[in-house]
Amino acid sequence: MSDRPFIHDDFMLDSEPACALYHGYAADLPIIDYHSHLPPHEIAGDRRWADIAEIWLGGDHYKWRAMRAAGVDERYCTGDADPWQKFEKFAGVMPKLLRNPLYHWSHLELARYFGIADRLLDARTARGIYDACNQRLSEPDFSCRGLLRRFKVEVVCTTDDPVDSLEHHRAIASEAGGVQVRPTWRPDRALAVDRPDVFGPWIAALEQAADREVANLDGLLSALRVRHDFFGTQGCRLSDRGIETVWAEECSETEAARVFAIARAGGIPTAAEAAHYKSFLLHELARMDAEKGWTMQLHLGALRGANARMRMRIGNDCGFDSIGDWQVATALAKHLDRLDSQGALPKTILYNLNPCDNEVLATMIGNFQDGITPGKMQFGTGWWFLDQEDGMTRQIEALSQMGLLSQFVGMLTDSRSFLSFTRHEYFRRLLCNILGRDMVNGRVPSDLGLVGGLVADICYHNARRYFGFYEAQ
C-alpha cells in the first residue's frame, strides 16, 4: 500500500517518460476550450456559488445517472432535497463508482479546485469535505472568472442558438483583457421541421431576432444569413450541429421549400420529406460557414430522451440519453463530397458517440484533406459517453494509425460546469501516458524534445493555429 494520496503529481502516469512529458510539456500550457456549454450570462455576471452541491451536482447528468443506478431517489438528483442531502447521497455513492470515470473526475476536481487530496469522498468523509468546499467557495477568486484565470483558460466557446442576442458576449468583450468568450452558431432547431412544438415557436423567435418575416424558405435562408453575419461580428469562429446522423438526400430548393411550407403551416412532413429538407439545409448551413472561414463541428450519434416517462416528468437533458447506432459513413461522405466539389467545404471536426464509428471517421477525414490547411479535417476527441480513459484512448489510437495525430486539435470540456477544466488535465495525462509507454516500448523514439513537441501541439498550439482566435478582429 502506498502512502501517496489517490490524486498525486504522477496520477495516471505509469512511466518515467510519461511523467517527463506531462510535467515538462503539457501541465503548464494554457487552455483553449473551443466547445463548451458554459452559460455566458454567468461569466458576464461573474457568478458565485453558495454551496458545493449547487456548482458540483446541479445540472450534472453524469452524476444523476450514477446516483439513480445506485438506487438513489430522484428527489436527491433533480428534486427538492436540500444541498447537504444531495451532497451526502452522492458521497455515499462514490465508493460504488470504482472504475467509472466519475471516480477519477470527482477526486481530481476536489484536489484541483478545493485542495482536498488527502481524503477519499464517501459517507464518512462527506460532512468534512462538504464544509471545507463551502468555505473555499467564499474566497475572492472562487467565481466564474476567477476559475477561468486560475486554470489559465484563454478562450471559451459557448454554444448558442441563432436567435440568441449574444448580449452577454458583448458585455464580456467590452471589458479590457481577460478570457475570450466567443459564441458558437448551433442552428439545430432550423432542422426541426418534423417537430411542430419546436419549429413554430423557433421560427417566431427567428423573425424577431432577424427583424424580418420568415414566411417561406427564402425568408428562412435570408434570416439565417442575417444572424450568421451577426454572430460573425461578435467573434464567432465555429458552428456546431448536434444531430443523430447526417442527411444527404438529393433535394432541390423547390422541394425543400414545399416541405418548409408544410411545417410552417403547423403540419408534420413525412419522414422522407423531412430527410430531404434536412439534407438541403445542412448543405446550405455548411456553405455559410465556408464563406466565413469558420470551423464546422458535427456531433453525431446521440439517442436523446429515451425515457419518455422521465422526460415528461423532469424535462430534457437530465440523463436519459444514450449512444445511438445510426449508419453514418455513406451519407457523411456524400455530404462532404458535395461541399468539396463546390469548393464550399469548411474546416470540419467530426465527433462520433458510437465507438463503432471510430475508424469510419478516422479514415473519412483523409478523403477530404486539401493539402493546404494542416489538419483541415479533424476527428474530434471522444465526447459525452466517450470522454473517459478508454474512449479517448481508442480515438487517439484510431487517429494515430489512420491519420496524423500530430495535427489533432485536442481536448474540450463540452460541459456546463465551471469545475470541468480538469478534463483538460485528464486528457493531457492520458496522452502523455500513451506516448510515454510507446517510448518505453520502443514504438516511438526516446527523444523528449521530439515527442514533447507533439504533446504541446496537441494540448495547445494546434488549436491556437487552427481556429483563428488570435487574429486581428
N, C-alpha and C positions, 0 to 999 in steps of 0.2 A: 504494500500500500504506500502511495506517495503522500507526502505532506503538502504538496502543492495544491492550491485551490483548483477547482474544476476549470474555471476560466483563468488561464495564466498566459504569460507572454508568448509561449510557443504552442498555444492551443491549435489543434488540427495540423500542426507542422511536424511531420514524422521523420525528418532527416535534417542533417546539418545544412545541406544546400537549400532546402525549403525554408529553414529559418533565415539563412543569409539573404535569400531572395525577398522574403517578406519584409524583414526589418530594414534591409538596405535599399529596396527599390519600390516597395508598394505602400508600406504602412503610413508614410507621411504625405502622400500625394493628396491634393485637393479632390473634391467630389464634383462631378458633373452628373446630376440626376435628371436625365433627359426624358424620363417618363414617370410621372407620379400622379396621384390623385389628391395631393395636398390641397386643402381649401384656401384659395388666395385671400379670402377675407380675413382668415385667421392670421396670415402673415402680415397683411396690411395693418391690422389692429394689434399686432404683436401679442397674441393671446397668451394668457397664463392659465394654469390649471390648479384647482384647489385640492385635488385628490388624485392619487396614483391610479385608482380604478377608472377615473374619467379619461385620462390620457392613454392608459395601457389596455383597458378592456373595452372601452366604448368604441363601437364600430368595428371591432376586430373579429371578423367571422372565422378566422383560423382558430382562435381560442374558443369561440362559441361551439364550433363543430366538435372540438375535443371534449369540452365540458358535457355536451349532450351525449357523446359516446360513452362517457364515464357515468352516466346516469344522473347528471345534474339537471334540475328542473329549469325550464325556460325563464322563470322569474329571476334567476341569478345570471342569466345570459343577457337577454334583451328586455327583461321585465323591470318591475318596480322595487326590487330589493335595494337596500342602501349600499353605498360604495364599499364599506367594510365587508358586508355579507358577500358581495360579488367577488371581492379580492380573496376572501377566505375560502370560498368554494373553489376558485381557480387554483389557489395554493394547494388545496387538498388533492387536486387532480395531477399536479406536477409530477409526483413520483410514478404515476401511471404513464407518463409520456416518454419514458426511455426509448430511444431510437426514433422518436418523432422529432422533426426539426424544431418544433416549438420548444423542446427542452434546451437545445442549443441557443436559439434566438432569445428566449426569455432570460436565461442566465447571462448571455452576452449583453443584453440591454441593461440588466441590473448592474452589471460590472461597469459598463462604459458611461451610462448616464447617471447612475446613482452611487457609484463607487462601492458597490456591495459585491465582493467576490469571495468573502470568507465563509459564506453560508449558502447551502442549497435551499431553495424555496420549497417548503412543504407545510403541512398543517402546524407543525411545532414552531417553525420559524416565522410563520406568516405575520403575526402581530408586530414583532420587532422590525421586520422588513417593511411592512406597511407604514409604520410610524416614521422610520428612517427616510423612506422615499418621500413621504408627505412633508417632512422637514426640509428636504432638499428642494422641493418644488417652490418654496418661498424665497429661494436665493435669487439675486438680481438677474443672473444670466439664464435662469430657467424659464424662458419664454420662447415663443416660436423663433424669433430672430436670434436670440441668444443661443439656441441649439444649433441653428444653421451656422453661426460663427464658430461655435465650439468644434463642429465637425468639418470645418473648412469647406463648406458647400459653396461653390462658385456659381452654379447655375441650377435652378429648379424649373422644370417644365410641368405645368399643371395640365389638366385635361378638361377642355371647355367646349360647350355646345356653341354652334354658330349664332345662336340668339343671345348668348351671354354678353353683358355690357362691357366686361373687362375693366370696370371702374377701379377694381382693387389692384389690378396690374398697373394701371396708370398711376394710382396713388403711390405704389411702391417705386415705380420708375422715376417719379418726380423727386425722390429723395437722393441726395448725393451718396455715392459709394454703396457698399453692401452687396448682397447676393443679387444676381439676375433672376428675376421671376418672370418666366415667359409663358404665354398661353400656347396650347396645342389645339388645333382645329379638329374636332371629332363630330362629324355630321351624321352619326348613326341614325338619328331619327328621321332624316330625309329619306332613308331607305324603307321606312316602316309602313309602306302602302297597304300591307295586309293586317295592320293593327289600327283600326279606326279610333280606338281610345287614345292612342299616342299621336297618330298622324294629324288629325284635325286640329287639336289644341296646339301642336307644334307649328303647323303652318300659320295659325293665327299669331303666334309669338314671332315667327319669322317676318311676317308682314310688318309688325310693329317695329322690330329691330332694324329692318332694311328700309323702312318707310316707303313701301310700295306694295301694290296688290299682287297676290300670288293666285291668280285665277286659273292658270294653265301651266304647262311645262315650261314654256318660255319665261313666264313670270317666276317660276321656281329657280331656274338657272340664273336669271338676272339677279334675284335676291341673294342667292348663294354667292355669286361673284361679288356683290356689294359687301357682304360680310367677310368673304375671303380676303378682299382688299383691305378691309378694316383690320382684320387680325394681323395682316402683314405690317400695317403701320404701328401696331402695338408690340412688335418684336417676335411674332410667331415665326418659327422656322421648321415646325413639324406638323404633320397631320396624323390622324390615327383612325382606324376602323376596328371596332370590336364586333366581329362578325363570326357566325358559325362556320361558314365556308365561303369560297369565292364563287360569284355568279359570273358566267362568261358566255351567256347565250347570245346568238345573233339577234339584235333588236334595233330596228330603225327608230329615228326620232318620232316618226308618226305613231308607231306602235307604243312607244314609251308615253307619248302624250295621251293616247287613248286610255292607257292603264292609269295614268295620273288622274285623268278626269273621273274615272270610276271612284278612286279613293277620295278625291276632293269632294265628291258629292256624298260621301259617307258610306259608299259601298265597299265591298271586300272583293278584290280581284281574286281570280283563281290562283292556285299555286304556280301554274305555268306563266300566267300573266305577271305575277309578282316577280318571278325569277327574271323575266325579260326586262322589266323596268329596273330592277336592281342591277342587272348587268349593264344596262345603258348608263345609269347614274354613277356606278363605280368607275366606269371609264372616264366620264366627264369630270368627276372629282379628282382623279389622278392627273388628268391634263391640267387642271388648275394648279395643282401642286408643282408640276414640272415647269410651268410657265414662271413660277416664282423661285425656283431652285430649292424648294422645301424638300424635306425628307418625309416620305410616306411610310407609315407603320401599319401593318396588317396583323392584328391579334386574332388568331384562328382557333376554333375548336372548342369553345366553352358551351356546355349544355346548361343553360341557366334556368333557375326557378323550377327544378324538377319536382319539388314537393308542393303541390297545389294547396294543400290544406294549410301549411305553414306560410306560404306566400300570401294567402288571403288573410291570415291572422296577423302577421307582423311585417309583411312587405317584401320587396326585392332586396338583393344584396345582403342577405342575412345569414349566408352559409348553407344554402340549399342548391348549390351549383356543383357541377362535376365535369369530368373530361368527356367530350363528345367523340364520335367516331365517324365523322363525315369524310368521304373521299375528297382529296384536295388537289392532287397532282395535275390532272388533265385541265380542269378549269383554271387553276392558277397559272399554268403555262400559257393557256390561251389569253388570259387577261394581260399578263406581262408581255407576251409576244405582240399583241395588237398595239399596245402602247409603244413598244420598241420600234415596231415597223413604221410608226408615225412620228418617230423622234420625240415622243412625249412620255418616256418612262422616267419618272423621278428617281432620285436616290431612294432606296427602299430597304426597310427592315422587316423581315418575316419572322413571326413568333408562332410556334405551334404549342397547343396544350396537350396534344396526344403524343407521347414519346414515340409511337409507331411512325410518326412523320419526321423524325429527326433527319434520317438520311435523305428523305424526299426533299426537304428544304435545303439541306447542306449541298445537295447536287443541283437543285433548281437555281440557286443564286449564280452558279457557274455558267448557266446558259445565257445570262444577261449582263455579265460584267462588260464594261465598254472599252477597256484598255486605256482609259483616260483618267477616270476618277478612281483612286485606290479604294478598294472595298466598296464600290458604289452599291452593290447588292449585298446585304447583310443577313446572316442567320442569327436572329436575336437570342439573347440569353434565355435560359429556362425561366418561365414565368408561372405565377399562381401556384398550381399544384407541383410544378417542376422547379421552383426556385429554392431547391434544397440540395443536399450534397450529391445524391445520386442523379437527380435531374440535370443539375448544372454540369456534372462530370460527363454525362452522356452527350450533352450538347457540345461541350468542348472537344470530346473525342471525335464526334462526327465531323465537326467543322475542321479539326486538325487534319483528319485523314482524307477529307474530300474537298477541302478548300484551303484557305490561308488563315490560320489562327492569328497570324501577325497583324491582320487588318481589322480584327474584331474590335467593335466599339464598347464592349464590356457591359458592366452591370448597371442596373437601375433599381429603384425601390418598388415601383408600381403600387404604392401604398398611400393610405390616407392618414398615416400616423407619423408624427414628428419623432417617434422613437425608432424609426426603421432604418436610419442611416447606417446602423451596424450591419445591415445586409451587404453593404459595400465591403466592409471588413471581412465578413464571412466569405464572400466571393473571392477576395484577394488572397485570403489564406488558402482557400481551396485551390485556386490557380497555382499558387506557389508550391503547394504540396504536390500537385500533379507534375509540375516541371522539375521540382527537386527530386522526386522519385525517378524521373527519367534520367536526370544527371547521375544519380547513384547507379542506375542500371545500365548506363552507357547508351541510352537511347537518344540523347542529345549531348552535345559536347559539355564537358565540365568546365565551362567558361562563364563565370558570373557576370561579366560585362555583357556578353552576347545574350544570355538568357534573361538577365536582369533588364536589359533594354526592351526585350519583348514584353516582359511583365509591366514595365512602366507605360509602354504604349497602350496595352490593353486596358489598364486600370485608369488611364487619364488622357494621354497625349492623342490617341486616335480619335476619341470623341471631341477633343478640343479642335482638332483639324477638320473633322468631318462635318460638323453641324453649322459652322459659321457663326457661332455665338459671339465671337470676339472681333468680328469685322465691324468696321465703322458703320453706324446706322445712317 
